[in-house]
């Protein structure tokens, strides 16, 4: 541990601390904790035995990392963020095994956020300051509030979100930065009898013949649907009533589209991670699928998805 800096008023009892890590004043790292390289453990941090901290992690002042907490590489934990490791704590009553709380690579936790035990904060996710996280957070999701709810998804494209192509207001196709994904605007025909929208199948906008369809509705606003990719199945999503937001991810670039009009749909080819969130009351989402239901066609773990696209 010759390359580890420990402030003269800090205390490090662990022998498993990586090179170039800095442990500052009044921080206390217990024996049995494991901390990676190039970390910054700030003033007043407590790290209990059994905690695992990856490389290049920043833990700001006033944070306690208890048994069961694991931080991946490049994680940021803001000042006074609180981790918990016992869902029903009682004085002098100890668990034989603590629930595992995992903060995955590149995630950030804002100041004063509270993380309940046994949850996962997905890769690249952002937890807002003061949020109370009661459920696991999907990869790249931005969550805030009490209880924390998804407010959007992080932008990983080389383009800024504001530079994403504007969605066409006239019938036509708008490609997104995400590989193979496009948004289709259909024609609308209106008169005194109401409105009608139609399209041919297959077509440029829907480049497959559906073999299955399903409707998603009565979704509580806090719920997230999707969160998977398909190996072979193509899908096309249309919000026939209400409003829902769709996030798509090819492993390198991301985009987010609000479906808020029956004339608007999004094509999601195989090999794209897709999530739907922010359902408003009365929303009904129609999904056209190129293949019959096959559970083996789903990729449900984000890390497995990244591996499948070579990331």
C-alpha positions as CSV (number, residue, x, y, z in Angstrom):
1,X,0.0,0.0,0.0
2,X,2.9,2.3,-0.6
3,X,1.0,4.2,-3.3
4,X,-2.1,4.8,-1.1
5,X,-2.5,8.2,0.6
6,X,-4.1,8.2,4.1
7,X,-4.5,11.6,5.8
8,X,-2.9,11.8,9.2
9,X,-6.3,12.2,10.7
10,X,-7.8,9.3,8.6
11,X,-7.9,5.7,9.6
12,X,-7.5,2.8,7.2
13,X,-7.5,-0.7,8.7
14,X,-7.9,-2.5,5.3
15,X,-5.0,-4.0,3.4
16,X,-7.0,-4.2,0.2
17,X,-6.8,-0.7,-1.1
18,X,-5.6,0.0,-4.7
19,X,-2.8,2.3,-5.8
20,X,-3.2,6.0,-5.9
21,X,-6.4,5.9,-3.8
22,X,-6.7,8.8,-1.3
23,X,-8.4,8.5,2.1
24,X,-8.9,11.9,3.7
25,X,-9.4,13.2,7.3
26,X,-11.8,11.5,9.6
27,X,-12.5,8.8,7.1
28,X,-12.5,5.3,8.6
29,X,-12.0,2.2,6.5
30,X,-12.5,-1.1,8.4
31,X,-10.5,-4.3,7.8
32,X,-12.2,-6.5,5.3
33,X,-13.3,-3.6,3.1
34,X,-12.0,-3.7,-0.5
35,X,-11.3,-0.4,-2.3
36,X,-9.9,-0.2,-5.9
37,X,-7.4,2.0,-7.5
38,X,-7.6,5.8,-8.1
39,X,-10.4,6.3,-5.6
40,X,-11.2,9.4,-3.6
41,X,-12.6,8.7,-0.1
42,X,-13.4,12.1,1.3
43,X,-13.6,13.5,4.8
44,X,-15.9,11.8,7.3
45,X,-16.6,8.6,5.2
46,X,-17.1,5.3,6.9
47,X,-16.5,2.0,5.1
48,X,-17.6,-1.2,6.8
49,X,-16.1,-4.6,6.4
50,X,-17.4,-6.5,3.4
51,X,-17.9,-3.4,1.3
52,X,-16.5,-3.5,-2.2
53,X,-15.5,-0.4,-4.1
54,X,-14.3,-0.4,-7.7
55,X,-11.7,1.7,-9.4
56,X,-11.9,5.5,-9.9
57,X,-14.8,5.9,-7.4
58,X,-15.5,9.2,-5.7
59,X,-17.3,9.0,-2.3
60,X,-17.9,12.5,-1.0
61,X,-18.1,13.7,2.6
62,X,-20.5,12.2,5.2
63,X,-21.3,8.9,3.4
64,X,-21.4,5.6,5.2
65,X,-21.0,2.4,3.2
66,X,-22.4,-0.6,5.1
67,X,-22.1,-4.3,4.7
68,X,-23.7,-5.5,1.5
69,X,-22.9,-2.3,-0.5
70,X,-20.9,-2.8,-3.7
71,X,-19.9,0.2,-5.9
72,X,-18.7,-0.5,-9.5
73,X,-16.0,1.3,-11.3
74,X,-16.4,5.1,-12.0
75,X,-19.2,5.5,-9.5
76,X,-19.9,8.9,-7.9
77,X,-21.6,9.1,-4.5
78,X,-22.5,12.7,-3.5
79,X,-22.3,14.3,0.0
80,X,-24.4,12.7,2.8
81,X,-26.0,10.1,0.5
82,X,-27.3,7.3,2.7
83,X,-27.2,3.6,2.1
84,X,-29.2,1.2,4.2
85,X,-28.7,-2.5,4.7
86,X,-31.5,-3.8,6.9
87,X,-35.1,-3.4,5.8
88,X,-36.4,-3.8,9.5
89,X,-33.6,-2.6,11.8
90,X,-33.8,-3.2,15.5
91,X,-31.2,-2.3,18.2
92,X,-28.9,-5.2,19.0
93,X,-30.6,-7.4,16.4
94,X,-28.2,-8.3,13.5
95,X,-28.8,-10.0,10.2
96,X,-26.9,-13.2,9.4
97,X,-26.5,-11.9,5.9
98,X,-27.2,-8.4,4.6
99,X,-29.1,-7.7,1.4
100,X,-26.7,-6.8,-1.5
101,X,-27.0,-3.2,-2.8
102,X,-25.1,-2.8,-6.1
103,X,-24.3,0.5,-7.8
104,X,-23.2,-0.4,-11.3
105,X,-20.4,1.1,-13.4
106,X,-20.6,4.8,-14.1
107,X,-23.7,5.5,-12.0
108,X,-24.0,8.7,-9.9
109,X,-25.9,9.3,-6.7
110,X,-26.8,12.8,-5.7
111,X,-26.3,14.5,-2.4
112,X,-28.6,13.4,0.4
113,X,-30.2,10.6,-1.6
114,X,-31.4,7.5,0.3
115,X,-31.0,4.0,-1.1
116,X,-33.0,1.2,0.4
117,X,-31.4,-2.2,0.9
118,X,-31.2,-4.9,-1.7
119,X,-31.5,-2.6,-4.8
120,X,-29.5,-2.2,-8.0
121,X,-28.6,1.2,-9.5
122,X,-28.0,0.4,-13.1
123,X,-25.0,1.2,-15.2
124,X,-24.8,4.9,-16.0
125,X,-27.9,5.8,-14.0
126,X,-28.3,9.2,-12.2
127,X,-30.1,9.5,-8.8
128,X,-31.1,13.0,-8.1
129,X,-30.2,14.9,-4.9
130,X,-32.6,14.0,-2.1
131,X,-34.2,11.2,-3.9
132,X,-35.5,8.2,-1.9
133,X,-34.9,5.1,-4.0
134,X,-37.3,2.3,-3.1
135,X,-36.9,0.2,-6.2
136,X,-34.0,-0.8,-8.5
137,X,-33.1,1.9,-11.1
138,X,-32.7,0.8,-14.7
139,X,-29.5,1.4,-16.6
140,X,-29.0,5.1,-17.7
141,X,-32.3,6.2,-16.0
142,X,-32.5,9.6,-14.4
143,X,-34.6,9.3,-11.2
144,X,-35.7,11.9,-8.6
145,X,-38.3,12.5,-5.9
146,X,-39.7,10.6,-3.0
147,X,-40.3,7.9,-3.9
148,X,-37.8,8.2,-6.8
149,X,-39.4,8.0,-10.2
150,X,-37.9,7.9,-13.7
151,X,-37.8,11.4,-15.2
152,X,-35.8,10.5,-18.3
153,X,-32.8,8.6,-19.6
154,X,-29.2,9.8,-19.8
155,X,-27.8,11.0,-23.1
156,X,-24.8,9.0,-24.3
157,X,-24.9,10.0,-27.9
158,X,-22.0,12.0,-29.2
159,X,-24.7,14.5,-30.2
160,X,-26.3,16.6,-27.6
161,X,-30.0,15.8,-27.1
162,X,-31.0,19.2,-28.5
163,X,-29.3,18.3,-31.7
164,X,-31.3,15.1,-32.3
165,X,-33.4,15.4,-35.5
166,X,-36.7,17.1,-35.0
167,X,-39.6,14.7,-35.5
168,X,-41.3,15.4,-38.9
169,X,-44.7,17.1,-38.6
170,X,-45.7,15.9,-42.1
171,X,-46.0,12.3,-43.1
172,X,-42.5,10.7,-43.4
173,X,-39.6,9.0,-41.7
174,X,-37.2,10.6,-39.2
175,X,-34.1,8.5,-38.5
176,X,-32.6,8.7,-35.1
177,X,-28.9,8.4,-34.0
178,X,-29.6,5.0,-32.6
179,X,-28.7,2.2,-35.1
180,X,-31.7,1.3,-37.3
181,X,-34.3,3.1,-35.3
182,X,-36.7,5.6,-36.9
183,X,-39.8,7.5,-36.1
184,X,-42.7,7.4,-38.6
185,X,-45.3,10.1,-39.0
186,X,-48.5,8.9,-40.7
187,X,-51.1,10.9,-42.5
188,X,-54.2,12.0,-40.7
189,X,-57.6,12.4,-42.4
190,X,-60.2,14.4,-40.5
191,X,-63.7,15.6,-41.1
192,X,-66.9,16.0,-39.1
193,X,-67.1,12.3,-38.5
194,X,-63.7,12.2,-36.7
195,X,-60.1,11.3,-37.7
196,X,-58.4,8.4,-39.4
197,X,-54.8,7.3,-39.7
198,X,-53.7,4.4,-41.8
199,X,-50.6,2.8,-43.3
200,X,-49.6,-0.1,-45.5
201,X,-47.7,-3.2,-44.2
202,X,-44.9,-3.7,-44.9
203,X,-43.8,-0.2,-45.9
204,X,-40.8,2.2,-45.4
205,X,-42.2,3.2,-42.0
206,X,-43.1,-0.3,-40.8
207,X,-40.5,-2.5,-42.7
208,X,-42.0,-5.9,-41.7
209,X,-45.2,-7.9,-41.7
210,X,-46.6,-8.3,-38.2
211,X,-47.3,-11.8,-36.9
212,X,-48.4,-10.6,-33.5
213,X,-49.8,-7.5,-31.8
214,X,-50.5,-6.5,-28.2
215,X,-51.8,-3.5,-26.2
216,X,-50.2,-2.1,-23.1
217,X,-52.6,0.0,-20.9
218,X,-53.7,0.8,-17.3
219,X,-50.0,1.2,-16.5
220,X,-49.3,3.2,-13.3
221,X,-47.3,6.3,-14.1
222,X,-44.3,5.1,-12.0
223,X,-44.0,1.8,-13.8
224,X,-41.4,1.1,-16.6
225,X,-42.2,-1.4,-19.3
226,X,-39.9,-3.0,-21.8
227,X,-36.4,-2.9,-20.5
228,X,-35.2,-5.6,-22.9
229,X,-33.9,-6.2,-26.4
230,X,-34.9,-8.8,-29.0
231,X,-32.6,-11.1,-30.9
232,X,-34.7,-11.5,-34.0
233,X,-38.0,-9.7,-33.5
234,X,-38.8,-6.3,-35.0
235,X,-41.3,-4.1,-33.3
236,X,-43.3,-1.0,-34.1
237,X,-44.9,1.1,-31.3
238,X,-47.9,3.5,-31.7
239,X,-49.5,5.3,-28.8
240,X,-53.2,5.1,-29.8
241,X,-54.3,7.3,-26.8
242,X,-52.5,9.3,-24.1
243,X,-48.8,9.8,-23.9
244,X,-45.7,7.6,-23.2
245,X,-42.0,8.1,-23.6
246,X,-39.8,5.5,-25.3
247,X,-36.0,5.3,-24.8
248,X,-33.9,3.3,-27.3
249,X,-30.3,2.3,-26.9
250,X,-27.9,0.5,-29.3
251,X,-25.1,0.1,-26.8
252,X,-23.3,3.3,-27.9
253,X,-26.0,5.9,-28.6
254,X,-29.3,6.7,-27.0
255,X,-32.5,8.6,-27.9
256,X,-35.8,9.3,-26.3
257,X,-39.1,10.0,-28.1
258,X,-42.5,11.0,-26.7
259,X,-45.3,9.2,-28.4
260,X,-48.3,11.5,-27.9
261,X,-50.2,11.3,-31.1
262,X,-51.8,8.3,-33.0
263,X,-50.1,9.5,-36.2
264,X,-46.6,8.9,-34.6
265,X,-44.8,5.6,-34.2
266,X,-41.3,4.3,-33.6
267,X,-39.6,1.3,-35.3
268,X,-37.4,-0.8,-33.1
269,X,-35.3,-3.4,-34.9
270,X,-33.6,-6.4,-33.2
271,X,-30.6,-5.7,-31.1
272,X,-31.9,-2.5,-29.6
273,X,-32.6,-2.0,-25.9
274,X,-35.9,-0.3,-25.4
275,X,-37.9,1.0,-22.4
276,X,-41.2,2.7,-22.1
277,X,-41.9,5.0,-19.1
278,X,-43.9,8.0,-18.0
279,X,-47.3,6.6,-18.9
280,X,-50.1,9.2,-18.5
281,X,-53.5,8.2,-17.3
282,X,-55.6,6.6,-20.1
283,X,-52.6,5.7,-22.2
284,X,-52.8,2.8,-24.6
285,X,-49.8,1.6,-26.5
286,X,-50.1,-0.7,-29.5
287,X,-47.1,-2.9,-30.3
288,X,-46.8,-4.7,-33.7
289,X,-44.3,-7.6,-33.7
290,X,-42.7,-9.5,-36.5
291,X,-42.5,-12.8,-34.6
292,X,-44.8,-14.8,-32.4
293,X,-44.0,-14.7,-28.7
294,X,-40.8,-16.6,-27.9
295,X,-39.2,-16.1,-24.4
296,X,-35.8,-17.2,-25.8
297,X,-35.8,-14.2,-28.2
298,X,-35.6,-11.7,-25.3
299,X,-32.4,-10.3,-23.8
300,X,-33.5,-9.1,-20.4
301,X,-30.2,-8.2,-18.7
302,X,-28.5,-5.0,-19.8
303,X,-25.0,-6.3,-19.3
304,X,-25.9,-9.3,-21.5
305,X,-27.3,-6.9,-24.1
306,X,-24.0,-4.9,-24.2
307,X,-22.1,-8.2,-24.6
308,X,-24.4,-9.2,-27.5
309,X,-23.6,-5.9,-29.4
310,X,-19.9,-6.0,-28.6
311,X,-19.8,-3.3,-25.9
